[in-house]
Amino acid sequence: MSATSALERIGELLRAVHLDGALTAPEAIRSIVDERLRATGVSSVDAYAELAARSSDEIARLREQIAVPETWLFRYPGSFEALQYRMSTSQSRPFRVLSVACATGAEPFSIAATALSAGLLPDQVSVIGIDPNPAALASARRAELGRMAVRGELPSWASPWIESRNGIARIDPAVRACCEFREGVAPGALIDLPAGTFDAVFCRNLAIYLGESGRRVIGERLAALLKPDGMLFLGHAERPALFGLEATFEPASPAVSGSFAFSRRSTPAPTKPVLAALDLQPQGTPWESYAPPRAAATASAPPRAVPNSAPTPAAGAHTHAAPASAATAPTTNSQLLAARAAADAGNLARAVELTDNLHAAGDRSLALMELQGAIFMAMGDAPRAENVLRQVIYLDPGNVEALLHLAVLAERRGDGALALRYRQRAAKGTS
Ligand SMILES: C[S@@+](CC[C@H](N)C(=O)[O-])C[C@H]1O[C@@H](n2cnc3c(N)ncnc32)[C@H](O)[C@@H]1O
């Protein structure tokens, strides 16, 4: 067997455990396979393919190189603000949360600290973290987070339970006590969990590594695990549609900017919104947001009840702040809204007309370009989509939606290497 067909065989094994096609293409896995050859002392890719076919441990080692356990405390702070509001207004005790793909535990610890800050006692909250990576789980069980777990300031209200000193986080034992870590691979690891028992499920930054069938099976199970009013938290590049849940889940209410929180739809989904996968909330929409309470004064402060403050009107919930230089003329919200509405209604010709008008009037805003990119994608107009999406990532290099769209376009024309680079950039995250 040639080295390339051996790599193809290894790729097939990885796709069988639900990893994404582009991430498991021969050119994408060549260097990690080389690394495993060195680590195992196996002499050829061919022989390694044989080993991988027999050894689930080898598959696990390869998966660890593809789906890296990168995580940090309070990643997407808005998620924890939305969760805190839910915890403080819900009567559900214990409040049960599942963190799928919990990596080294930063996410479960952030969830537990959020619960304690919302006034729950340690025995009133249960957080189960699941991940297949044994080394990551060992760090989680020791509550040892490395320097990369603190990126930016932690929310001040978390300070009694998680402290950051010189970039190292100290997890309060009460937080650790709320968390249980289990080794397992989704979707299999989700089967034994009792259905309808979780108040919230976090499944963030896993789907970006998975193929469609895996995402759908996981999505179905996550939905089954949630209580009827449970909240689903996804990553910044992920939407319910990625899990096949677009008909049943919608953005959670009250909306919190940057929370990527979803709950079951109260009304049936509108028919096929064209831009459903995008998060282009126009600026200035009367979004509601929950303002988190301020921190308790000292680290030894007892758990505090969060005032049941009603959500208050706040600024728009747009997730990508355009650099100042990106907008040479302000986008008129109502026109942008109208264009988006037309696109969602499937009237792409009208949407193009409206966005063309905005462009002709001098609008070079990121919001407009993102919308144009999505419309051209929906129309199947690859050259125009690519042109505008490249402008988007020029202005906003970490723009996940644009990077993922560009990856799809590159894949469609058979440029797997470029698609992979776009996906890797998207997977690095932006916040
Ligand atoms: C980028 S981390 C996400 C960490 C965390 N959820 C966050 O958003 O900060 C991806 C994690 O997914 C885990 N993972 C990979 N495949 C998995 C699977 N099939 N089921 C559960 N976890 C998986 C990896 O071990 C890795 O720790």
The ligand as a Tripos MOL2 file, in Angstrom:
@<TRIPOS>MOLECULE
LIG
   27    29     1     0     0
SMALL
NO_CHARGES

@<TRIPOS>ATOM
      1 C1        -11.4360   22.6870   21.8860 C.3       1 LIG1
      2 S1        -11.7930   21.6090   23.2150 S.3       1 LIG1
      3 C2        -13.3030   22.2840   23.8190 C.3       1 LIG1
      4 C3        -13.2270   22.6000   25.2940 C.3       1 LIG1
      5 C4        -14.3920   23.3750   25.8630 C.3       1 LIG1
      6 N1        -15.6590   22.7690   25.5730 N.3       1 LIG1
      7 C5        -14.3600   24.8160   25.4090 C.2       1 LIG1
      8 O1        -15.1310   25.2000   24.5380 O.co2     1 LIG1
      9 O2        -13.5390   25.5840   25.9230 O.co2     1 LIG1
     10 C6        -12.2990   20.1330   22.3480 C.3       1 LIG1
     11 C7        -12.4030   18.9470   23.2590 C.3       1 LIG1
     12 O3        -13.2390   17.9780   22.6170 O.3       1 LIG1
     13 C8        -12.8510   16.7180   23.0900 C.3       1 LIG1
     14 N2        -13.4490   15.6990   22.2250 N.ar      1 LIG1
     15 C9        -13.0320   15.2760   21.0140 C.ar      1 LIG1
     16 N3        -13.8660   14.3630   20.5110 N.ar      1 LIG1
     17 C10       -14.8340   14.1880   21.4280 C.ar      1 LIG1
     18 C11       -15.9970   13.3960   21.4810 C.ar      1 LIG1
     19 N4        -16.3560   12.5900   20.4610 N.pl3     1 LIG1
     20 N5        -16.7750   13.4580   22.5880 N.ar      1 LIG1
     21 C12       -16.4670   14.2960   23.6020 C.ar      1 LIG1
     22 N6        -15.3890   15.0790   23.5900 N.ar      1 LIG1
     23 C13       -14.5840   15.0420   22.5170 C.ar      1 LIG1
     24 C14       -11.3430   16.8010   23.0520 C.3       1 LIG1
     25 O4        -10.7260   15.8140   23.8380 O.3       1 LIG1
     26 C15       -11.0900   18.2230   23.5500 C.3       1 LIG1
     27 O5        -10.8210   18.2290   24.9160 O.3       1 LIG1
@<TRIPOS>BOND
     1     1     2 1
     2     2     3 1
     3     2    10 1
     4     3     4 1
     5     4     5 1
     6     5     6 1
     7     5     7 1
     8     7     8 2
     9     7     9 1
    10    10    11 1
    11    11    12 1
    12    11    26 1
    13    12    13 1
    14    13    14 1
    15    13    24 1
    16    14    15 ar
    17    14    23 ar
    18    15    16 ar
    19    16    17 ar
    20    17    18 ar
    21    17    23 ar
    22    18    19 1
    23    18    20 ar
    24    20    21 ar
    25    21    22 ar
    26    22    23 ar
    27    24    25 1
    28    24    26 1
    29    26    27 1
@<TRIPOS>SUBSTRUCTURE
     1 LIG1         1 GROUP 0 **** ****
